[in-house]
């Protein structure tokens, strides 16, 4: 029997309000691709931080290649041979690829020699990079390559990947898998964190399942079904989304007409003649790789950036010049991509965060806040959407990302909108909560609400959308019925290939 590359024994980490890791054990062998599965708040992120030295456990032991170690910080973890690629990249946009990589290396370096090493390693592992390109000019998939190559240059024996495919096209996912399999064949161990169970089945040799901070089971993913893996994670069968027919009146509720908008971000993407219509009773999905104009489109739709008056219409009214509050008065609701900072104010309580957008729904009187009503409103959102945290008085920043997302989506739905724009509705949300949120959006649309969903999760868009369009390079393709396209075609369009120009749309009745 070979010695485990990494073994955790009785790892425990306590915080004032929760035990994040409770007597956790984990074993990873050389060359093994090992998944860690669990709901939001199950303790996965805390455990990875303990391994990477970003957090210190209160109890337990870490054994590395058969020797007990204490990992005081990430630098020490890297010296041992542990690399980590976080879900959110840590790159400087105005620096080149090689300059970003140099910042992570210890000791002296020769930038020209390092560039040659970057080129050699990136090509050897099927992750081609130009060392001298500025990061802001790279696609999201290329930026992820930079993060991975940066780890590979340090000759890691263990690579931790946190939600590595959340922003990739299907084609880019397969290229990443090829690279990970090659690393595995060379003896590199990989800890793989993902909510995408089909990926776990395809890629991983073993899986450890966590629930409530504890290890609740182990599995060989290829021998399991997505249903059985979900059952291990959430303790029940995964609900299946149902899209009933819409029988109400069909009329245009959200219209974007020939919208062009110069990006105010030097690294952003300007919108070019964007048009789309969302009718009552339907969900239109917009797919695209991050950085292709999504932020600019969302700022125009939300009212953060005024545009030509008739460029955006809500239920027949020109609203392009109206601010966000005035648009909400017309039945508009909005879930931004950034939870903390735009969706919620980090230090404010859940109750106060509810007031921010829902005050016009009985939470104020004669200009004064009705705090009891605000607490009741927040409590209803928490109960209906199973938001797990410290209750209505808890600060937004104290919640896990998935639970905060459930609250923000719930807050907007509770306001009974007529038009709703949602960005990345289930980003970082576990499979059980994702299914619930998707079904909620489907049910809401069948009540006559027009919903526009902007997401990088193709499986999500195909599950809930009646029509799908693709945003690439600031241009939006025609929205086509979901039944008339497929993930491969949409993936090609996301990559900038075969983007079809917008055509005048016909009223579409959701099937």
Order of alpha helices (4+ residues) and beta strands (2+ residues): beta-beta-beta-alpha-beta-beta-alpha-beta-alpha-alpha-alpha-beta-alpha-beta-alpha-beta-beta-alpha-beta-beta-beta-alpha-beta-beta-alpha-beta-alpha-beta-beta-alpha-alpha-beta-alpha-beta-alpha-beta-beta-beta-alpha
